[in-house]
Amino acid sequence: MNTTTRESRKGIVSAAPLLTFTFAIFLAALPAASIAADPETKEHKPVIVQPSELQWSDSPALPAGVKVSILYGDIKKAEPIGFRVKLPAGGMIAPHTHPVDERVTVISGAFAMGEGEKFDKAALKDMPAGTVAIFPRGCAMFGFAREETIIQVNAEGPWAINYINPADDPRKK
């Protein structure tokens, strides 16, 4: 891999936690399929979630208009988690961090992410459908949906979102 490609990926890798940040708080309140053992039988079973089965909900940790659907896991527990986030065209996620590494995949639409403690449209990196970004814990990031977009976040719980500027936190409004 050449240096230019490596440098390009470095920015994307540090921007992905932006997407997951806001979803964590909301996701904790939603019911979800679990990849853990069935509590009654202790038997592990596969989880298959069809798009038609997704249940979209508002999240107090995300801006108005942004919806979340839990795929698997409990974000409050130390276990694998996965959820999708649907953002309207023009939807923005303010700069934030997460206490865990995050893997963000753009499922549909046109998403862009940037890294840093201040939202800067010039610093956004386009992430068309199919793009994967990996953000390390503690990385300050932000996001913007150029059109209606669905992203998927995968991480290890417990998970949370911490906004850089407390005034950007929808939970405090």
C-alpha positions in Angstrom: 0.0 0.0 0.0 1.5 3.4 -0.9 1.7 6.3 1.5 -1.1 8.3 -0.2 -3.5 5.4 0.2 -2.4 4.8 3.8 -2.8 8.6 4.6 -6.3 8.6 3.0 -7.5 5.6 5.0 -6.0 7.0 8.2 -8.5 9.9 8.1 -11.4 7.6 7.4 -10.5 5.2 10.2 -10.5 8.0 12.7 -13.8 9.5 11.5 -16.1 6.4 11.9 -16.8 6.6 15.6 -18.7 9.8 14.8 -21.5 7.7 13.5 -21.7 5.4 16.4 -21.4 8.0 19.0 -25.0 9.2 19.2 -26.6 5.9 18.7 -25.2 4.2 21.7 -27.3 6.0 24.3 -30.5 5.5 22.4 -29.9 1.9 21.6 -29.7 1.0 25.2 -33.4 1.6 25.6 -34.4 -0.5 22.6 -35.2 -4.2 22.5 -32.9 -6.2 20.3 -32.1 -9.7 19.1 -29.2 -11.1 21.0 -26.3 -13.2 19.7 -25.8 -14.4 23.2 -27.1 -17.7 24.5 -30.8 -18.1 24.9 -31.4 -17.3 28.6 -33.6 -20.3 29.1 -31.8 -23.0 27.1 -28.3 -21.5 27.2 -28.1 -22.5 23.5 -26.5 -20.2 21.0 -28.6 -19.5 17.9 -28.0 -17.5 14.7 -29.7 -14.2 14.3 -31.0 -13.2 10.8 -32.7 -9.8 10.5 -34.5 -8.9 7.3 -34.8 -5.2 6.3 -38.6 -5.5 6.6 -38.2 -6.5 10.2 -36.2 -3.4 11.3 -38.0 -1.3 13.9 -36.9 2.3 13.7 -37.1 4.5 16.8 -36.1 8.0 17.9 -33.1 8.3 20.1 -32.7 10.9 22.9 -29.0 10.9 22.2 -29.4 11.8 18.5 -30.7 14.9 16.7 -34.4 15.1 15.8 -35.2 13.1 12.6 -32.5 10.6 13.1 -33.8 7.0 13.7 -32.1 3.9 15.1 -32.8 0.2 14.8 -31.0 -2.4 17.0 -29.8 -5.5 15.1 -28.3 -7.4 18.0 -26.8 -7.1 21.4 -27.3 -4.8 24.4 -25.2 -1.7 24.3 -25.1 -1.6 28.1 -23.3 -4.9 28.3 -19.9 -6.2 27.4 -21.0 -8.0 24.3 -21.0 -7.5 20.5 -23.5 -4.9 19.4 -24.9 -3.9 16.0 -27.4 -1.2 15.0 -28.4 0.9 12.1 -28.9 4.6 12.0 -31.1 6.4 9.4 -30.4 10.0 8.8 -32.5 12.4 6.7 -30.9 14.4 3.9 -28.9 17.2 5.6 -28.8 15.3 8.9 -25.7 16.2 11.0 -24.1 14.5 13.9 -22.1 16.9 16.0 -18.5 16.2 17.1 -18.3 13.5 19.7 -16.3 10.5 21.0 -17.1 6.9 22.0 -15.5 4.8 24.7 -15.1 1.8 22.3 -13.7 1.2 18.8 -16.4 1.4 16.2 -16.9 0.0 12.7 -19.2 2.0 10.5 -20.6 0.7 7.2 -22.7 2.9 4.8 -25.6 0.7 3.8 -27.3 3.2 1.5 -27.2 6.9 0.7 -24.3 9.3 0.8 -22.6 9.9 4.1 -19.6 11.9 5.0 -17.5 12.0 8.1 -14.7 14.1 9.5 -12.5 14.0 12.5 -11.9 16.8 15.0 -13.5 18.6 17.8 -15.3 21.2 15.6 -17.7 20.5 12.8 -16.0 21.4 9.5 -17.7 20.7 6.2 -14.4 21.1 4.4 -12.9 18.3 6.5 -15.7 15.8 5.6 -14.6 12.7 3.6 -17.3 11.2 1.4 -18.4 7.7 2.2 -20.6 6.3 -0.5 -22.7 3.1 0.0 -20.4 0.1 0.7 -17.7 2.2 2.5 -16.4 0.9 5.8 -14.7 3.1 8.4 -13.1 2.1 11.7 -12.6 4.6 14.4 -10.6 4.0 17.6 -12.1 4.7 21.0 -11.7 8.4 22.0 -11.4 9.7 18.4 -13.4 13.0 18.0 -15.6 12.7 14.9 -18.7 14.2 13.2 -20.9 13.2 10.4 -23.2 14.6 7.7 -25.8 12.9 5.4 -25.8 14.4 1.9 -29.0 12.5 1.2 -31.2 10.1 3.2 -28.6 7.6 4.5 -28.5 4.4 6.5 -25.3 3.4 8.3 -24.6 0.3 10.3 -22.5 0.4 13.5 -20.8 -2.6 15.0 -18.8 -2.5 18.2 -18.2 -4.2 21.6 -20.3 -2.9 24.4 -20.8 -1.2 26.7 -21.2 1.8 24.4 -21.9 5.5 24.8 -21.7 8.8 23.0 -20.0 11.8 24.5 -20.5 15.2 22.7 -17.5 17.5 22.6 -19.7 20.5 23.2 -22.3 19.8 25.8 -24.7 22.2 24.0 -24.8 19.8 21.1 -26.1 16.9 23.2 -29.8 16.5 22.4 -30.3 14.9 25.9 -29.6 18.2 27.5 -32.1 20.3 25.5 
